[in-house]
Amino acid sequence: MERRSFIKSAGLLTGGALLSDIQSFAGYQAPVIKIGVVGCGDRGKGMMHVIQGLKDKFRITAICDVLDFRIDEARKITKEAPVTAYKDYHKLMEDGNVDAVVVAVPLNMHYPVAEATLQAGKHLYLEKTMTFDIPQALKLVELSKNRPKQIIQIGHQYRYSPLYYKVKDIIANGVLGKVNQIDCRWEKRNLAEAGTKPVARAPDQLEDV
Ligand SMILES: NC(=O)c1ccc[n+]([C@@H]2O[C@H](COP(=O)([O-])OP(=O)(O)OC[C@H]3O[C@@H](n4cnc5c(N)ncnc54)[C@H](O)[C@@H]3O)[C@@H](O)[C@H]2O)c1
């Protein structure tokens, strides 16, 4: 698989509309990328929901978790589609029906699973934080150097969304004029609780999300 087509498709995890426009414009249909998900906790399942919404680009073919109930929950997301479930991520790496691996295990396991993914010749979507420490990050960079055809993408929530690129462009183009003050917050939980209306809160009531 060409780097370019994978990047387009990987970007589609959050930027579907924009990139599919580009693809139809070019008259090019990228092959469906077969995804294995290692770590089916909150983030892994969240990613699976997004991937499921992009069926013309991605297909989840394998899942892996050490916990049975996580496997059961993940299976409910893929529903009708046949997926192979593994408890040992090394086994998933041997699965020829997986092109790219989404790694959403706890941080201490990021490096070993990422290393195994690259050594198996698969593309890698690795959740943030990339690695537990800097030596591991440097080892990952070394590993990637010999694998120019394999894509490594680090997951940062919303980092790849066209919305944020648009906002960046608006600011860069001077639409806002001279910015004197920035007030930045994320009211995700309140929005969900209150339907579409933001709920005002005093600063000491705000929590980390
Ligand atoms: N991109 C983002 O903005 C973002 C947001 C939230 C979480 N994350 C990252 O995603 C990762 C997972 O977070 P989470 O909240 O889903 O955690 P979680 O604890 O809900 O899920 C982790 C899952 O990995 C499984 N697991 C542990 N060891 C394993 C192994 N050896 N093989 C297979 N499965 C294994 C666990 O059983 C669990 O189901 C973390 O590194 C976190 O930092 C990223």
The ligand as an SDF file (V2000), in Angstrom:
LIG
                    3D

 44 48  0  0  0  0  0  0  0  0999 V2000
   -6.0980   10.2010   21.3940 N   0  0  0  0  0  0  0  0  0  0  0  0
   -6.6040   10.6540   22.5220 C   0  0  0  0  0  0  0  0  0  0  0  0
   -6.8880   11.8270   22.6630 O   0  0  0  0  0  0  0  0  0  0  0  0
   -6.8230    9.6800   23.6440 C   0  0  0  0  0  0  0  0  0  0  0  0
   -7.9350    9.7880   24.4470 C   0  0  0  0  0  0  0  0  0  0  0  0
   -8.1120    8.8600   25.4500 C   0  0  0  0  0  0  0  0  0  0  0  0
   -7.1630    7.8730   25.6390 C   0  0  0  0  0  0  0  0  0  0  0  0
   -6.0630    7.8050   24.8430 N   0  0  0  0  0  0  0  0  0  0  0  0
   -5.0450    6.7840   25.0130 C   0  0  0  0  0  0  0  0  0  0  0  0
   -5.5650    5.5200   24.6640 O   0  0  0  0  0  0  0  0  0  0  0  0
   -4.9660    4.5060   25.4820 C   0  0  0  0  0  0  0  0  0  0  0  0
   -6.0560    3.6660   26.0970 C   0  0  0  0  0  0  0  0  0  0  0  0
   -6.8280    4.4650   26.9560 O   0  0  0  0  0  0  0  0  0  0  0  0
   -8.2440    3.9830   27.4560 P   0  0  0  0  0  0  0  0  0  0  0  0
   -8.8260    5.1220   28.1700 O   0  0  0  0  0  0  0  0  0  0  0  0
   -8.9980    3.3420   26.3460 O   0  0  0  0  0  0  0  0  0  0  0  0
   -7.8260    2.8310   28.5250 O   0  0  0  0  0  0  0  0  0  0  0  0
   -8.6910    1.5770   28.9750 P   0  0  0  0  0  0  0  0  0  0  0  0
   -8.0790    1.0890   30.2270 O   0  0  0  0  0  0  0  0  0  0  0  0
  -10.1430    1.8920   28.9410 O   0  0  0  0  0  0  0  0  0  0  0  0
   -8.4290    0.5000   27.8060 O   0  0  0  0  0  0  0  0  0  0  0  0
   -7.2190   -0.1480   27.6240 C   0  0  0  0  0  0  0  0  0  0  0  0
   -7.5350   -1.5760   27.1930 C   0  0  0  0  0  0  0  0  0  0  0  0
   -6.3070   -2.2270   26.8470 O   0  0  0  0  0  0  0  0  0  0  0  0
   -6.4080   -3.5680   27.3030 C   0  0  0  0  0  0  0  0  0  0  0  0
   -5.0780   -4.1470   27.4200 N   0  0  0  0  0  0  0  0  0  0  0  0
   -4.1600   -3.9610   28.4100 C   0  0  0  0  0  0  0  0  0  0  0  0
   -3.0380   -4.6700   28.1700 N   0  0  0  0  0  0  0  0  0  0  0  0
   -3.2570   -5.3020   26.9920 C   0  0  0  0  0  0  0  0  0  0  0  0
   -2.4790   -6.1930   26.2090 C   0  0  0  0  0  0  0  0  0  0  0  0
   -1.2540   -6.5660   26.5770 N   0  0  0  0  0  0  0  0  0  0  0  0
   -3.0110   -6.6950   25.0810 N   0  0  0  0  0  0  0  0  0  0  0  0
   -4.2720   -6.3360   24.6870 C   0  0  0  0  0  0  0  0  0  0  0  0
   -5.0570   -5.4950   25.3840 N   0  0  0  0  0  0  0  0  0  0  0  0
   -4.5600   -4.9980   26.5240 C   0  0  0  0  0  0  0  0  0  0  0  0
   -7.1570   -3.4530   28.6230 C   0  0  0  0  0  0  0  0  0  0  0  0
   -7.7040   -4.6920   29.0280 O   0  0  0  0  0  0  0  0  0  0  0  0
   -8.1940   -2.4000   28.2800 C   0  0  0  0  0  0  0  0  0  0  0  0
   -9.3920   -2.9860   27.7990 O   0  0  0  0  0  0  0  0  0  0  0  0
   -4.1080    5.2370   26.5170 C   0  0  0  0  0  0  0  0  0  0  0  0
   -2.7760    5.1790   26.1160 O   0  0  0  0  0  0  0  0  0  0  0  0
   -4.6070    6.6610   26.4630 C   0  0  0  0  0  0  0  0  0  0  0  0
   -3.6090    7.6170   26.7260 O   0  0  0  0  0  0  0  0  0  0  0  0
   -5.9150    8.6930   23.8340 C   0  0  0  0  0  0  0  0  0  0  0  0
  1  2  1  0
  2  3  2  0
  2  4  1  0
  4  5  1  0
  4 44  2  0
  5  6  2  0
  6  7  1  0
  7  8  2  0
  8  9  1  0
  8 44  1  0
  9 10  1  0
  9 42  1  0
 10 11  1  0
 11 12  1  0
 11 40  1  0
 12 13  1  0
 13 14  1  0
 14 15  2  0
 14 16  1  0
 14 17  1  0
 17 18  1  0
 18 19  2  0
 18 20  1  0
 18 21  1  0
 21 22  1  0
 22 23  1  0
 23 24  1  0
 23 38  1  0
 24 25  1  0
 25 26  1  0
 25 36  1  0
 26 27  1  0
 26 35  1  0
 27 28  2  0
 28 29  1  0
 29 30  1  0
 29 35  2  0
 30 31  1  0
 30 32  2  0
 32 33  1  0
 33 34  2  0
 34 35  1  0
 36 37  1  0
 36 38  1  0
 38 39  1  0
 40 41  1  0
 40 42  1  0
 42 43  1  0
M  CHG  2   8   1  16  -1
M  END
$$$$
